Amino acid sequence: MKTADRISELVQGRHLTKDEKKKAGPVVHYAFGALLGAVYGASVEMNPAANALAGVPFGAILFAAANEMALPVLGLSDKPAAYPLSTHLYGLVSHAVYGVTTETIRRMVRG
């Protein structure tokens, strides 16, 4: 939701209302996921070894790069130390599932 609000501020020159943030937050999240999924698919096309372990490393790297590094640096989340270990583990596992799902869909599309 913070990212959606920042985008709105840059594009429209205004902050989103609470209701708008609730709607725009998931849109930004899934759009980012779709974009990174496309990058992953292109990467595997250029380097087939990039699909190692059925996409799990892709998801784990995305979690570390986005959630643990980029979002805190951009001020879009608190520092990682502000969250309990369970939050980090949940995020890591969720992103690993995203990686496996992305690889599964890539294989289905490629036939």
Steps between C-alpha positions, in 0.01 A plus 500: 500500500791734570640433153163568339475825696849606389413423138182703530692789649748495210242450224196687630662738746281377786488232766248219479210477741492204738243329276710562189807359673313180587411454134825616343737315735423151367500630140856631543609179675361271228623724217850486649468121531388468139785720379758300697341176377553619143861590580546153648351336191726700269800416718430128477464528122847656478656280770309174568699445821312797649207269578705312759303322771168571328510876563561490876825703480323758283233549766756509782717756321196712425401491867847600616545772238154655522369440850820494698700763310317723250180573692678607820755708307218677313315563826210278394538266797675495834850359532507118501597496871162658582319179402493166683673199349161346421423790264826445312443125477145550375626744236780267393270199469235706318757621249637146455145389414479794257825382338372143462168627363680727254717211378199269474308752290807567286529128426130474418518797261814364331339155466 
